[in-house]
Amino acid sequence: MIPPKPSGIPKWDTPVDKATVVIRLLSREVQVSIMLEKYEQDSRVPYVSRQKGLPDAKHERYFKAVPEGFAFRPVVVFEPRSGLAGLVDRLFVKRAVPGALRKTIENLEVVFGQQRSRA
């Protein structure tokens, strides 16, 4: 069973649930719209992100219980756009995705490290 969300936090457990998140990209805040495709609790969460000026991206987050807590594996796939935008996608977006995934994992390690130290 999924616990109820505090008010102000969007529902995120049913396909087509949508949310807008704000991320820091190149020292500025950027809005990203995300839509849940499927929800496999404690296993896999696939969703699509849309951001102005970038190609749509398909994300999958995999979770697996391990003795120390959980193992996490993020995956991102995108199709470069056509024309000049596609060149930007192939040169810059393709290189930026691995760094963004590393940063995601670093952020999770900080958050969970703080929670462990409080326990």
Contact map, one row per residue, 1 for C-alpha under 8 A:
11100000000000000000000000000000000000000000000000000000000000000000000000000000000000000000000000000000000000000000000
11110000000000000000000000000000000000000000000000000000000000000000000000000000000000000000000000000000000000000000000
11111000000000000000000000000000000000000000000000000000000000000000000000000000000000000000000000000000000000000000000
01111100000000000000000000000000000000000000000000000000000000000000000000000000000000000000000000000000000000000000000
00111110111000000000000000000000000000000000000000000000000000000000000000000000000000000000000000000000000000000000000
00011111100000000000000000000000000000000000000000000000000000000000000000000000000000000000000000000000000000000000000
00001111110000000000000000000000000000000000000000000000000000000000000000000000000000000000000000000000000000000000000
00000111110000000000000000000000000000000000000000000000000000000000000000000000000000000000000000000000000000000000000
00001111111000000000000000000000000000000000000000000000000000000000000000000000000000000000000000000000000000000000000
00001011111100000110000000000000000000000000000000000000000000000000000000000000000000000000000000000000000000000000000
00001000111111001100000000000000000000000000000000000000000000000000000000000000000000000000000000000000000000000000000
00000000011111001110000000000000000100000000000000000000000000000000000000000000000000000000000000000000000000000000000
00000000001111101000000000000000000101100000000000000000000000000000000000000000000000000000000000000000000000000000000
00000000001111111000000000000000000111100000000000000000000000000000000000000000000000000000000000000000000000000000000
00000000000011111000000000000000001111100000000000000000000000000000000000000000000000000000000000000000000000000000000
00000000000001111100000000000000001110000000000000000000000000000000000000000000000000000000000000000000000000000000000
00000000001111111110000000000000001100000000000000000000000000000000000000000000000000000000000000000000000000000000000
00000000011100011111000000000000111100000000000000000000000000000000000000000000000000000000000000000000000000000000000
00000000010100001111100000000000111000000000000000000000000000000000000000000000000000000000000000000000000000000000000
00000000000000000111110000000011110000000000000000000000000000000000000000000000000000000000000000000000000000000000000
00000000000000000011111000000011110000000000000000000000000000000000000000000000000000000000000000000000000000000000000
00000000000000000001111100001111000000000000000000000000000000000000000000000000000000000000000000000000000000000000000
00000000000000000000111110001111000000000000000000000000000000000000000000000000000000000000000000000000000000000000000
00000000000000000000011111111100000000000000000000000000000000000000000000000000000000000000000000000000000000000000000
00000000000000000000001111111100000000000000000000000000000000000000000000000000000000000000000000000000000000000000000
00000000000000000000000111110000000000000000000000000000000000000000000000000000000000000000000000000000000000000000000
00000000000000000000000111111000000000000000000000000000000000000000000000000000000000000000000000000000000000000000000
00000000000000000000000111111100000000000000000000000000000000000000000000000000000000000000000000000000000000000000000
00000000000000000000011110111110000000000000000000000000000000000000000000000000000000000000000000000000000000000000000
00000000000000000000011110011111000000000000000000000000000000000000000000000000000000000000000000000000000000000000000
00000000000000000001111000001111100000000000000000100000000000000000000000000000000000000000000000000000000000000000000
00000000000000000001111000000111110000000000000011110000000000000000000000000000000000000000000000000000000000000000000
00000000000000000111100000000011111000000000000011100000000000000000000000000000000000000000000000000000000000000000000
00000000000000000111100000000001111100000000001111000000000000000000000000000000000000000000000000000000000000000000000
00000000000000111110000000000000111110000000001110000000000000000000000000000000000000000000000000000000000000000000000
00000000000111111100000000000000011111100000111100000000000000000000000000000000000000000000000000000000000000000000000
00000000000001110000000000000000001111100000111100000000000000000000000000000000000000000000000000000000000000000000000
00000000000011100000000000000000000111110000111000000000000000000000000000000000000000000000000000000000000000000000000
00000000000011100000000000000000000111111001110000000000000000000000000000000000000000000000000000000000000000000000000
00000000000000000000000000000000000001111111100000000000000000000000000000000000000000000000000000000000000000000000000
00000000000000000000000000000000000000111111100000000000000000000000000000000000000000000000000000000000000000000000000
00000000000000000000000000000000000000011111000000000000000000111000000000000000000000000000000000000000000000000000000
00000000000000000000000000000000000000011111100000000000000001110000000000000000000000000000000000000000000000000000000
00000000000000000000000000000000000000111111110000000000000111100000000000000000000000000000000000000000000000000000000
00000000000000000000000000000000000111111011111000000000000111000000000000000000000000000000000000000000000000000000000
00000000000000000000000000000000000111100001111100000000011110000000000000000000000000000000000000000000000000000000000
00000000000000000000000000000000011111000000111110000000011100000000000000000000000000000000000000000000000000000000000
00000000000000000000000000000000011110000000011111000001111000000000000000000000000000000000000000000000000000000000000
00000000000000000000000000000001111000000000001111100001111000000000000000000000000000000000000000000000000000000000000
00000000000000000000000000000001110000000000000111110111100000000000000000000000000000000000000000000000000000000000000
00000000000000000000000000000011100000000000000011111111000000000000000000000000000000000000000000000000000000000000000
00000000000000000000000000000001000000000000000001111100000000000000000000000000000000000000000000000000000000000000000
00000000000000000000000000000000000000000000000000111110000000000000000000000000000000000000000000000000000000000000000
00000000000000000000000000000000000000000000000001111111000000000000000000000000000000001000100000000000000000000000000
00000000000000000000000000000000000000000000000001101111100000000000000000000111100000001000000000000000000000000000000
00000000000000000000000000000000000000000000000111100111110000000000000000000110000000000000000000000000000000000000000
00000000000000000000000000000000000000000000000111000011111000000000000000011110000000000000000000000000000000000000000
00000000000000000000000000000000000000000000011110000001111100000000000000011100000000000000000000000000000000000000000
00000000000000000000000000000000000000000000011110000000111110000000000001111000000000000000000000000000000000000000000
00000000000000000000000000000000000000000001111000000000011111000000000001110000000000000000000000000000000000000000000
00000000000000000000000000000000000000000001110000000000001111100000000111100000000000000000000000000000000000000000000
00000000000000000000000000000000000000000011100000000000000111110000001111000000000000000000000000000000000000000000000
00000000000000000000000000000000000000000111000000000000000011111000011110000000000000000000000000000000000000000000000
00000000000000000000000000000000000000000110000000000000000001111100011100000000000000000000000000000000000000000000000
00000000000000000000000000000000000000000100000000000000000000111110111000000000000000000000000000000000000000000000000
00000000000000000000000000000000000000000000000000000000000000011111111000000000000000000000000000000000000000000000000
00000000000000000000000000000000000000000000000000000000000000001111110000000000000000000000000000000000000000000000000
00000000000000000000000000000000000000000000000000000000000000000111110000000000000000000000000000000000000000000000000
00000000000000000000000000000000000000000000000000000000000000001111111000000000000000000000000000000000000000000000000
00000000000000000000000000000000000000000000000000000000000000111111111100000000000000000000000000000000000000000000000
00000000000000000000000000000000000000000000000000000000000001111100111110000000000000000000000000000000000000000000000
00000000000000000000000000000000000000000000000000000000000011110000011111000000000000000000000000000000000000000000000
00000000000000000000000000000000000000000000000000000000000011100000001111100000000000000000000000000000000000000000000
00000000000000000000000000000000000000000000000000000000001111000000000111110000000000000000000000001000000000000000000
00000000000000000000000000000000000000000000000000000000001110000000000011111000000000000000000000000000000000000000000
00000000000000000000000000000000000000000000000000000000111100000000000001111100000000000000000010000000000000000000000
00000000000000000000000000000000000000000000000000000000111000000000000000111110000000000000000000000000000000000000000
00000000000000000000000000000000000000000000000000000011110000000000000000011111000000000000000000000000000000000000000
00000000000000000000000000000000000000000000000000000011100000000000000000001111100000000000000000000000000000000000000
00000000000000000000000000000000000000000000000000000010000000000000000000000111110011101100000000000000000000000000000
00000000000000000000000000000000000000000000000000000010000000000000000000000011111011001000000000000000000000000000000
00000000000000000000000000000000000000000000000000000000000000000000000000000001111111100000000000000000000000000000000
00000000000000000000000000000000000000000000000000000000000000000000000000000000111111100000000000000000000000000000000
00000000000000000000000000000000000000000000000000000000000000000000000000000000011111110000000000000000000000000000000
00000000000000000000000000000000000000000000000000000000000000000000000000000001111111111000000000000000000000000000000
00000000000000000000000000000000000000000000000000000000000000000000000000000001111111111100000000000000000000000000000
00000000000000000000000000000000000000000000000000000000000000000000000000000001011111111110000000000000000000000000000
00000000000000000000000000000000000000000000000000000000000000000000000000000000000111111111100000000000000000000000000
00000000000000000000000000000000000000000000000000000110000000000000000000000001100011111111110000000000000000000000000
00000000000000000000000000000000000000000000000000000000000000000000000000000001000001111111110000000000000000000000000
00000000000000000000000000000000000000000000000000000000000000000000000000000000000000111111111000000000000000000000000
00000000000000000000000000000000000000000000000000000000000000000000000000000000000000011111111100000000000000000000000
00000000000000000000000000000000000000000000000000000100000000000000000000000000000000011111111110000000000000000000000
00000000000000000000000000000000000000000000000000000000000000000000000000000000000000001111111111000000000000000000000
00000000000000000000000000000000000000000000000000000000000000000000000000000000000000000011111111100000000000000000000
00000000000000000000000000000000000000000000000000000000000000000000000000000000000000000001111111110000000000000000000
00000000000000000000000000000000000000000000000000000000000000000000000000010000000000000000111111111000000000000000000
00000000000000000000000000000000000000000000000000000000000000000000000000000000000000000000011111111100000000000000000
00000000000000000000000000000000000000000000000000000000000000000000000000000000000000000000001111111110000000000000000
00000000000000000000000000000000000000000000000000000000000000000000000000000000000000000000000111111111000000000000000
00000000000000000000000000000000000000000000000000000000000000000000000001000000000000000000000011111111100000000000000
00000000000000000000000000000000000000000000000000000000000000000000000000000000000000000000000001111111110000000000000
00000000000000000000000000000000000000000000000000000000000000000000000000000000000000000000000000111111111000000000000
00000000000000000000000000000000000000000000000000000000000000000000000000000000000000000000000000011111111100000000000
00000000000000000000000000000000000000000000000000000000000000000000000000000000000000000000000000001111111110000000000
00000000000000000000000000000000000000000000000000000000000000000000000000000000000000000000000000000111111111000000000
00000000000000000000000000000000000000000000000000000000000000000000000000000000000000000000000000000011111111100000000
00000000000000000000000000000000000000000000000000000000000000000000000000000000000000000000000000000001111111110000000
00000000000000000000000000000000000000000000000000000000000000000000000000000000000000000000000000000000111111111000000
00000000000000000000000000000000000000000000000000000000000000000000000000000000000000000000000000000000011111111100000
00000000000000000000000000000000000000000000000000000000000000000000000000000000000000000000000000000000001111111110000
00000000000000000000000000000000000000000000000000000000000000000000000000000000000000000000000000000000000111111111000
00000000000000000000000000000000000000000000000000000000000000000000000000000000000000000000000000000000000011111111100
00000000000000000000000000000000000000000000000000000000000000000000000000000000000000000000000000000000000001111111110
00000000000000000000000000000000000000000000000000000000000000000000000000000000000000000000000000000000000000111111111
00000000000000000000000000000000000000000000000000000000000000000000000000000000000000000000000000000000000000011111111
00000000000000000000000000000000000000000000000000000000000000000000000000000000000000000000000000000000000000001111111
00000000000000000000000000000000000000000000000000000000000000000000000000000000000000000000000000000000000000000111111
00000000000000000000000000000000000000000000000000000000000000000000000000000000000000000000000000000000000000000011111
